[in-house]
Amino acid sequence: MMMVLGFAAALALGGASPAAEATRSSCVVDRVIDGDTFVCDDGAHVRMLQINAPELSACGGAWAGAALRNIFLRPGTHVRLDHDKVLTDRYGRDLAAPIVVGTDGAEYNISIVMVYVGLARAAYYGDNSQYLGWARAAEAWAQTAQWNMWAPGGPFNGGTRCE
């Protein structure tokens, strides 16, 4: 139990790097497209850094999208967008990690949270690596704990159980 609490506490971000400070912005979530992409109220499409969730039509995609939409990034959520070296992808979407302030006052990287709870995989995307170590550690934890899509029979564990 202490290990779970320790990792969850580590998900709360400490200080950001100077490079991240220079490329920080924010927005209000308008809607979620899928498990790793959302739209801000100004129309900007944001592809979340360091993760890859299944497409909506793929096994587990609806599950990941619903969790992001209904739990982590509900419409009206204020997010800080932490960017890395590459700011946009080939589709013109912003590449950023959405940071949300929790009720405890700590900041949470929702990209890492989605991986930690087993709804997305760690991914090197857009030549960015600022949070990649965190994403890989979160994935290892979710896989070991067999959470959500890592559960026996789940789509990340060779199965076809596609809630």
N, C-alpha and C positions, 0 to 999 in steps of 0.2 A: 504494500500500500504506500509506503514511504517513497518508493521509486516512482510510482504513478504521480504522486503529488509533486515530487521533485521535478519530473519532466514537464508536468503541466505548468509549474511555476517558471521553468526555464522557457516555456513558450511565450511568457510575458517578456517582451523585449526590454533589454537594458538600454544602453546607449547605442545610437546609430553611428555608422561610419561617417566621416566627413564627406565622402562622395555621395552618400545617400542624402545628407543634409541639403546638398546643392540641387538635387533633382526631386524634391518632395512637393507634392500637391495634394489636393483633397477633392472629394465630391460627395454627393448624396446618391445612394443607389436608387435607380429608377426601376430596374428589373434585372432578373437573372436569365441568361440565355441557356446555360447548361452548367455542369459541375465545375467549370474553370473559366467561365466568361460571364461578365455582367455589363450592364449599361448604366452610365451615370445620368443624372437628371439634365446634364448639358448635352446629352447625346453621345458622349465619348464611350466607345466600346473598350473594355479592359480585359485583357487576357492575363490571368493570374500567373505570377512567376513561380517557377520551381515545381509545378505540378502538372499532371495530366490526368483528367478524369475521363471515363468512357464517354463517347458521343451519346446523345440522347437515344439514338436508335440501337446502340450496342447494349449488351448485357451489363446491367448496373448503371447505365447512363441516366435513366429516369430517377433512380434512387439518389445518385450524387447531385443531380440538378435540384431535386426536391429538397434535399437537406440544405443546400446552399441558399435556395430561395426562401425556405420557410423557417430556418433556424439561424444561419450564420450571417446572411446578407439580405435581410428582409427589406422591401422597399422603404425608403426613408432613412435607412441606416447611414450615418455619417462615417466615411472612411478616409483615412490618410492614405495616399498612394505612394509607396516607396518604390522608386525606379532603380534600375541598375545601369549598366553600360549602354545597352541597346534599349531605346525608348519605345520603339514600335516594331510590330512584326510585319510580315509580307502582306498581310491583309489590311494594314493600316490601323490595327488595334493598338492601344497603349499596352505596354508590358509593365506590370506593376504588381507589387504585393499589397493587398488591401489590409490596412492596420485599423483595428477597431478598439476603442477603449471599453473595457468591460465594466460591469457594475462595481468591481473591486478597485477600479481606477487604473488597473494595469492595461498595457497595450498588447493586443493579440494579433499575430499575423494569421489571417484566415487561410492563406495558402497552406501554411504549416499545419493548422488545425485540421483542415480537410484530409491531409495525409495521415496525421496522427490518429484520427478516428476511423481510418480505413476506407475512406470514400474516394481517394485519389492516390495516384502513385507519385513518387518523387520524379522530377524530370528536369533535364538540362534543356532549357528552351530559350531561343533567341540569343544565344551566346552570353547569357547572364548566369552568374553563380553566387551572388551575394548571400542567398539563403539556402544554397544547395546542400551544404553540410547538415543544416537543420532538417531539411526535407528528407534526406537519406536516413537520418537518425529516427525521425518520426515514422518513416516507412518500416524500418526494422522493428520498431516497437509495435506498430499495428499488426505486422505480419506475425511476430512472436505471440502477441496477445490474441491473434485470430479474430480481430474485430471486423465487423461489417463485411466488406467484400473479400477480406482475407479469411473469413470463416470457412470451415470445411464445406465444400460444395459451392463456395462463392466464386465469382468471376475472376478474382485475382489469385485464386487457389486452384485453378484448373477446372472449376465447376461451371454449372449453368444456372445456379439459383440466382435469379435476377430480380430481386425485389425492387 
